[in-house]
Amino acid sequence: MSAPEAKSTATPSEAEIEAEQAQADSQARANNRAKAAQRDYEPHHARPGKRRPADDRPDAFNKLAWLVDGATGLIEELRHSDLGLSEEFWVHVYAMRREGLLAARAAIDSLLEKSEEAAKAAEDKEERKKRRGRVSVDF
């Protein structure tokens, strides 16, 4: 057998098969597009107008409101659920919360006192400056 005869009887390669399949697919798509273009179709819904930004739409999705709503729901769920924990646990949790608030109050009071002391020291310094008087020296 000669080389040209061997090629004609050989099976097609995978690349050739894929190329033929791709060509058949593109022809099918082209035929479907042509069929769709020939149909007399009018959608049942109105055509959408120009898109507007969320600020211009009154019922636009608000991410912040969505997050706040989710956080509120989670907090409410946790408040009304004992999570399967004992009553003694919850007594200690509420006591811990109260102690934490008292500690925050003490810290705030301390900061206020320091602030008031600094303001009083500044006022005293100004008062002393006023009492001193000026000395002018002529050369």
C-alpha positions in Angstrom: 0.0 0.0 0.0 1.2 3.5 -0.7 1.1 6.4 1.7 -2.0 8.2 0.2 -4.0 5.0 0.3 -3.2 4.5 4.0 -4.4 8.0 4.9 -7.8 7.5 3.2 -8.5 4.2 5.0 -7.2 5.5 8.4 -9.8 6.7 11.0 -10.0 10.4 11.7 -8.0 11.9 14.6 -9.7 13.3 17.7 -8.9 16.8 16.6 -10.7 16.2 13.3 -13.7 14.8 15.1 -13.8 17.7 17.5 -13.6 20.2 14.6 -16.5 18.5 12.8 -18.6 18.5 16.0 -17.8 22.2 16.5 -18.9 23.0 13.0 -22.1 21.0 13.4 -22.9 22.8 16.6 -22.3 26.2 15.1 -24.6 25.3 12.2 -27.3 24.2 14.7 -27.0 27.5 16.6 -27.2 29.5 13.4 -30.3 27.5 12.4 -31.9 28.1 15.8 -31.2 31.9 15.6 -32.7 32.0 12.1 -35.8 30.1 13.4 -36.1 32.5 16.4 -35.8 35.5 14.1 -38.7 34.2 11.9 -41.1 33.8 14.9 -43.5 36.6 15.6 -42.9 37.0 19.3 -43.9 39.8 21.6 -43.1 39.4 25.3 -46.0 39.6 27.8 -44.1 42.0 30.1 -43.3 45.6 29.4 -39.9 46.4 28.2 -37.7 47.7 31.0 -36.8 51.4 30.8 -33.4 52.9 31.5 -31.9 51.6 34.7 -32.0 54.1 37.6 -29.6 54.2 40.5 -30.7 52.9 43.8 -31.0 56.4 45.2 -33.7 57.2 42.6 -35.8 54.2 43.4 -38.0 54.3 46.5 -38.1 50.5 47.0 -34.4 49.8 46.3 -32.6 47.3 48.4 -30.9 48.9 51.4 -27.9 46.9 52.6 -27.6 48.7 55.9 -31.3 48.2 56.7 -30.9 44.5 55.8 -27.9 44.1 58.2 -29.7 46.0 61.0 -32.8 43.9 60.5 -30.7 40.7 60.6 -28.8 41.8 63.7 -32.0 42.8 65.5 -33.5 39.4 64.7 -30.5 37.6 66.0 -30.4 39.5 69.2 -34.2 39.0 69.8 -33.7 35.3 69.1 -30.9 35.0 71.6 -32.8 37.0 74.2 -35.8 34.7 74.0 -33.9 31.4 73.8 -32.1 29.8 76.8 -29.8 27.9 74.3 -30.3 24.8 76.5 -28.3 26.2 79.3 -29.2 26.0 83.0 -31.0 28.7 85.0 -27.9 29.1 87.2 -25.8 29.9 84.2 -28.2 32.8 83.2 -28.2 34.1 86.8 -24.4 34.4 86.6 -24.5 35.9 83.1 -26.9 38.7 84.3 -24.7 39.3 87.3 -21.7 39.5 85.1 -23.4 42.0 82.8 -24.3 44.1 85.8 -20.7 44.0 87.1 -19.4 44.9 83.7 -21.7 47.9 83.6 -20.6 49.0 87.0 -17.0 48.6 86.0 -17.6 50.8 82.9 -19.3 53.4 85.1 -16.3 53.4 87.5 -14.0 53.9 84.6 -16.1 56.8 83.2 -16.2 58.4 86.6 -12.5 58.2 86.9 -11.9 59.7 83.5 -14.3 62.5 84.4 -12.5 63.2 87.6 -9.1 63.4 85.8 -10.6 65.7 83.2 -12.1 68.0 85.9 -8.7 68.0 87.8 -6.9 69.0 84.6 -9.4 71.8 83.9 -9.1 73.0 87.5 -5.3 73.0 87.3 -5.4 75.0 84.1 -7.8 77.5 85.8 -5.5 77.8 88.8 -2.5 78.4 86.5 -4.4 81.2 84.7 -5.4 82.7 88.1 -1.8 82.8 89.3 -0.7 84.4 86.0 -3.2 87.2 86.6 -2.1 87.8 90.2 1.6 88.1 89.3 1.6 91.4 87.6 4.1 92.6 85.0 7.5 94.0 85.5 8.9 96.2 82.7 12.6 96.9 82.6 13.9 99.8 80.6 17.5 99.7 79.2 
